[in-house]
Amino acid sequence: MLHRTAASAVLATTLLAAPALADDPCLIQTGGALGQPASWTISGGDPGAFWFLLFGVVEVPTPIFTITLDIPIDLYTTSLAIGAYGFLDPSGGVTYNATLPAGASFDGKCFRAQAALNFLPDTVTNLTRLPLSFSQSFRPTFTAPNPLTAITGGTAIEGDKGAIRVLGGSGGTSTTFDPRLEEFTDGILPFVAPGFTSSTVLADGRVLFCGGIDPVSGDPTADAIVYDPVANTATTVQMAHARLGHSTTLLNDGRVFVAGGLETISIDISDPSSLLDPATLLGLPNDIQVSTEFFDPNTNTFSNGPNLPDKRLMHSAVRRANGNVVISGGVSAFAGFPLITSAVRDFNPSTGSYGIFPGFMATARAGHDSILTASGDVLMIGGLAADVSTFLTTQDPADIVISGVKTIERFNAGGIPSTTVVGTFQTGRAFCSTANLADGSVLIAGGFAIDLSDPQNPLIENSAKVDRYFGGGVFATPVDMAEGRILPLLVQLDTGAVLVAGGLGITAEIYQP
């Protein structure tokens, strides 16, 4: 059970009950790693009210006084012994800290907790579940999501009391994850987002979905959907160009910068391995566009932006601290031939300028991810690279060697843009997802792994690999998810853990930092 301290007390039930509490007091748990600190925070109570935190290992409705707990009270002596009681502070809250047990026998066990409020308890908080696992490991969520709402893409928005609502990647449905209980609840959306659409959470809380594949024609679409999660309404507006494999970036002024992508399509975008077919690769230059657009959330309209310096598909774009957008890599075109580019541009949306000269990454890459770290760095991570050295001699497209990229490069601003290689992880992959963790590290999960070093045994698969980058070339030991995922959704919860969902996978997992 919980780490015990040399404390004992007698619960005084003869004192007057404290004043009534505010509505819906909330209990939040954080932690979950074996042998590490954990905490339980009560909020929304009446200042000075008495609180008593109860723990359990099972869930049984238990009436006491005028309330009903979700857990039995057989472990109340444990709460007394470890001092899990007291009075709420002047803000109506309190945090109780403890150290979780370190033994491997506790791996996979689940602690429940609930707080009763007032000396003669008349108010109870929500139940919390705290499944235990080793640090830097994965485990399944307490309950599994509905396989019918399997998430492929989409985005996440924060709801009431830390709930995470995922939408846009499951057709006309959404799913909401409650981090207190680790349960999923399905919902119905007033729209059906196109497959492989981009998604951007606007400054006012609405969500913009742009482009993707039209479900009827199978072609890229110019449709954009503006979804209001409060009113549960959706408005369809039109971009100037159909787009697929483009980028969307929220700007400091609230607009969204939409860039590049395919306007027409001659490849099977649902099959990443089709990108390895030399015949389809040769058709890409005619499909990729240089156009950009701005979405104005005040008018729900698009306006033309300045053309990119060169065509871009499967590039990455991320806003840095000064408001500029770093556009890196992707598939471009040269002399009518597709090539994966190393070019990096620092776009200034205020002036519409991409700068006079581009910078260049050490490794040309496409299908990579970029992230703005807590320290203000822009990192370019993973991707696909193409070795055309033999092809330039033979002119045989079959000699183009495509491989996964293992490196992380940091964008260097100032003068002519440049990058610096700052780390190398073990397994190269494209279409991975990244997330900033609370300690400043970056989680790198999943992707499309490819290894063609042995032509007799080519490796093309969804990757289950996960790396954690601490900066300065330092990585944690790689770990595996339960299943391979391409572009999984990563969300750091207020419990401190990370929800991993979708990415062509039907399960959901929790990463315990």
N, C-alpha and C positions, 0 to 999 in steps of 0.2 A: 504494500500500500504506500501511501505518501511518506516521505521522509519525516520522521517523528522528532520533535524537539522535547526538551525537558520542561514541559508545561502541563499544568493541570488546573482545572477550574470547576466551579459549581454554577450551573445555570440558575440565576435568580429569577424565579417566576413570580415572586411576590411584589415586584416593583410595578409601578403604574405603566400601562402600555404607552408607547411613544405615539405622537400625533400621526394621523393618517398620512400615507405616502402619496407621492405623485403617481399618475397613471403609468402602467406598463414599465416598472423598473426592469432593467436589462442586465443580464449576466453575460460577460464575454470571457472566454478562456484563451490564453495564448500559450505557446510551447507545445510539447508533445514528444520531444526527443529524450530518450532514456538517459538518466543521469544528469539531465540539464534542468535549469530553472523553468518553472511554469508559473502562471499567475491567473487569478480569477478576479475580474473587475466588476463591481456593481455600480450602476449609474441610474439616475432618474429617481432616486429616493428622496425622502424628506430629511433635511439636515438634522443630525443628531439621533436619528432613529437607530434602534438596535438591529444588528444583522447576525445571522447564524448560517454558516455555509455547511451544507450537508453533502456527503459523498456517497456514491453507490457503485456497484458493479453490475446491477441488473435494473430493469425498469418495471416497477409495479405501482399502480395508483395507490396512494397511501393517504387517507384523510387524517388530518390532525387539526384540532380546533375548528376554525371556519375555512380552512384551505385544504386543498388536495395536492400533495406532492406527486411527482412522477417516479420517485424512487423511494425505497423503504428507508426507515430511520435506524436500522440496526447498526449502522456505523457512526452514530452520533457521538459515541465516546472518542472516536478517532478525531472528529472535529474539535472536541474539547481538548484533547491531549496536544494537538498541534496549534491551538490558539486561533482557530478559524471562526472567530466571532468578535464582536466589538460594536462600535458606534460609527455611523456614517459621518463623513467630514462635512464642513460647511457647504460644500457644493452638492451634497446628497449622494456622494459616492465613496468608494473605498477599493483598494487593491490588496488582495491577499497573495503572498508569494510563498512558494514551496519548491523543493527539489524533488524531481521525479526519481523513482527507483532506477538503479543502473543494471540490474540483473537481466540477462537474456531471456529468462523465463517470462518476463513481463512484455516482451515484444508481441504485438498484436492484441494485447489486452486493452480494454476501454474503461476509463473512469468516467462516471457521470457525476454531475454536480448541480446543485440548485440551492438558492438562498431563500430562507424564511426571514421575514422582516417583522419587527416589533416583538416585545417580550411575550405577549400572548399572540402568537403569529396569526396575522389576518391578511398578509400579502405574501405572494411567492413570485420569484422571478421565473424566467424561462429556464428550461432544462438545457444543459450543455453536455456534449459528449467529447471526450478527449482520448482518441485512440493513440496508443503508444507505439513508437517505432524508433529505430536507430537514427542518429543524426546522419544527414545526407543520404537518405534512402527514400524509396517509393513504397507506397502501400495503396490498396484500393480505397475509395471513399466508403463511408459507412454503409450507404445504400448506392446501388448502381443507377445510372441514368436510364431512361427508357430508350431501348435500341432504336425506336422509331424516330427519335429526335437526335440521331447521330449528327455530330457537328463537323462540318467540313468548311472551315473558314469562319466567318462571322466575327462578332465583337462582343465585349462584355461591358455592361454598365452597372454601377453600384445602386442597389436599392435600399430599402429600409433595414436598419440594424445590421449592416454589413452584408446583406444578401447580394449575390451576384447573378444578374440576369444575362443570359447568353441568347443572342438573336442574330438572324441574318445568315446563319449557316445550316439551317435545318428546314428549308422550305418555308411553309407558312406557320411553323410552330416556334416556340421559344421554350427555354427551360431555365428555371431559377434554382440556384444552389444556396442553401441555408448553411453557412459555415458553423453555426452553433450546433446543429444536429447532423451535418453532412448528409442532407437529404435533398433530392431534386423534386421540383414540382413543374409539371408541364403547363404551357399556356398556348393560346391561339393568337396569331398576329393578324392584322388587317391587310396584310400584303404577303406576297411570295417573292423573296429576293432572288435574282438570277444566280445561277451557279457561278462560282469564281468571281463574284462581285467584290469590290473593295468596300471597306467600311470605315467611317470616321466619326468619332463622337465629337459633336460640336460644343462650343463653349457654353451654350444655353441648355445642354443636356439632351438635345435631339441627336439623331443619328442619321448620317448621310451615307447611302449606298450608291455606288457609281458603277455603271457598266457591268461587264460579265458576259455570260452566254445566254442569249434568248432561248427560253425553254421550248419554243415552237420551231424556230428556224434553225437553231444550233449555231447561229452566227453571233459575233460580238454585237452588243446592244448599246444604244445611246441613252437608254433609260437611266434615270437616277431617281431614287426614292428618299424622301425626307420623312423620317418616322419620329413622332412625338410619343415617348413612352408614358407620359403623364396622362394625356388625353387618349392614348391608344389609337391614334389616327396616322394615316400615311398619305403623302402627297407625291404624285409622280411628276417629275419635270424632265426636260430634255437637255442633254449635252449637245454641243455642236458636232461631236464626232463619236461614233461607236468606239468602245475601248475594252480591251482585255489584256491583262498582264501589265497594266499601267500602275502608277503610284498616285496616292492622294496624301496630302500633308496639310495638317491644320496650321494656319499661320497665326502670328501674334495678334493680328487685327481681327481674327475670327473667321476670315475667309478660308477656303480650302483650295489648294493648288493641285490641279490634276494634270498629269504629264505622261505623254508617250503611250505605249501599248499597241496592240494589234487593232486595226480598223476593219480588216477582213482577216479570214483565217484559212490556212491551208494545211494545218496540222491538227492532230487530236490532242487538245490541251488537257483532256482528262487522263491521258496516258503519258506521264513524264518520259517514259522510255522512247516515245516517238520522237523526242528531241534528239535522239541519238541516230536517227535515220538520216543518212546524208542527203537522200533525195528530198525529204521535207525541209531539211535545213537550207537547201539552195533556194527554196521558195520564200523564205522569210523576208528578205529585203523588200519585196513588193507589199508586204502586209504591215510592216512596222511604220509608225508615224512619228513626226517631230512636233506635232501640235500640242499646245497646252491650253488649259482653261482655268478660270477662277470661279468658284461658287460663292455667292454672296448670301449668307443666311438671313439677312434683313429683308431681302426681296425674293428669296428662293429662286434665283436665276443664275445662269452661267454666262460668262463673257470670255471672249478670246484672250489668251495670254500670249506672251512672246514665244515664238518657236524655239525648241531646243536647238543647241548648236549641231546636234546630230541625232539620228534616230535612236530611240531607246525602248527596249522591251525587257521585262524581268530585271530591271534595275532596282535600286533602292533609293529612297529619298527620306531624309529626316531633318527636322528643324533643329538648329542649334540655338544656343542661349541668346545670341544677338538677333535672332529672327530670321537669319538666312537659312536656306535649304541646301543641304549637301546632297547632290545627286551623283551616285557612283555606279560604275559598271553597267552591266546589262548586255543584251544582244543588240548590236548596231549593224551598220552595213558599210562596206568599203568596195568601191568599183563593182557594185552589183552583187557582192558576195557577203554573206552574213559573217560577222566576227564578234567574239566576246571581247568587250572593250575594258580597258583599265582606266579610262578617263574619269576624272572627278571634277565636278563643277560646284562652285559656291554661289548659288543663285540668290540675288537680293530682290525680294518681291517689291520693295519700295521703289526701286529704280527700274526693275525689269531686266537687270543686267546679269549675265552669267560670268562676267569677268572676261578679260582679254585672252588669257591663256588658261588652259585646263591643267589640273594636276594629274598625276598618274600613280595608280597603285602598283605595288610590286608584283601583284598577280592579277591579271585580268579575270574578272569573275561575273557571273550572272546567277540569278536565283538565290542571291545571298540576302542577309538581313543587316540592317544598320540600326544602331541604338544610341541614344543620348544617355550617357551614364550620369550617375549622381554627381560625379566630379566635374561634369561639363564636357567630357570627351565624347566625340563621335567615333564609334567603332564599326568597322565593316567586317562581317563574320561569315565564314564559310562560302558556299556557292559552288558553281560549276566552272571549270576551266577547260579550254580546248587547246591542244598542242597541234599546230598546223605546219610544223617544220617539215615533216615528210611530205605532206600534201603539196607544199610549194614546189617540191621537186617532181613529184609524180602526177600532180593534178588529179589524183584519184580521191574523191570524197571519202572513200572507205578508210583512207589513211589519216583522217582527222581523229585524234585520240581525245576523248572527253573523260574528265576525272573530277572527283570531288576535291574541294579546296579545304585545307586544314588550318589555314592561318587567320589571324585577326590583325587588322591594320587600323591604326589610329589616324584620323584626319588632322592635319596641321594647318591652321589658318594663318593668314598674313602673307601679303605679297602673292606670289604664284602658289596656289594650293599644292600640298604634298601630303604623303602618308608615310607612316613608319610601322613596320611589322612589330607587334608587341606581344605576340603569343602564338603558339602552335598547339592545337589539340590533336588527339590521337586518330580520330576517324573523320576524314573529309566528307562533307555532305552539303547539299543545297536544300533550299526550302525548309530550313530549320526555323525555329522560333526562339526569341530571346526575351528576357525579362530582368529588370533591375530588382535586386533583393534589398531588404532593409539595411543590410550591413555594407552596401556599396558594391557587392559582387554582382556578376551577371550570369544568369542561368541560360544555357544553350541546349535546346531540347529537340530531338527528332531530326527529321529531314529525309532527303532522298539520297541514299548512299549508293555509290557506284565505284567499282574497281574493275578495270579492264586490263590489268597488268597481265593476266593469264587469259588469252583469247579463247582457250578451250573451256574455261570456267569463269565466265563473266559474272560479276556480282552486281545486281540491280535490285534494290529492295528498300522498303520503308525502314528507316533507322529507329532503333529504340535507344540509341546512345544519348547520354546527357552529360554535359561538361559544365563545370562551374568555374568562372574566371574571376580571380581576385585582383587582377592588375599586375603589372610588372612581370608578366610572363608566368605567373603562379596560377596553377589549376588545382582543384580538388581531384581526388581519384575518380575517374569516370564511373558512372553507374548506369544501369539499364532500367527503362520503363518496362511495364508488363507486355506492351505491344509496340510495334513500330508506328510512327506517326509522321505525316507530312504537314507542316505548318499547324501544329497543335496550338490550342489556345492556352496561354499561360497567364494566370491571375494570382498575384500575391494577396492573400486574405488578411483580414485584420487579426486573425489568430496567429499570424507569422508564417503559416504554411503556404504552399503554392498549389493552386488547383490546376491540373493538367487535363484537358478534355479535347475530344475530337481529333482532328488531323487524320481523317479516314479511319479512326478507331471508334469502336462503339462503347468503350468503357471510359471511366474517369479515374484519375489517380491523384494522390496527394504527395507532394514532395516535402519532406520534413528537413528544413535547413539545419 
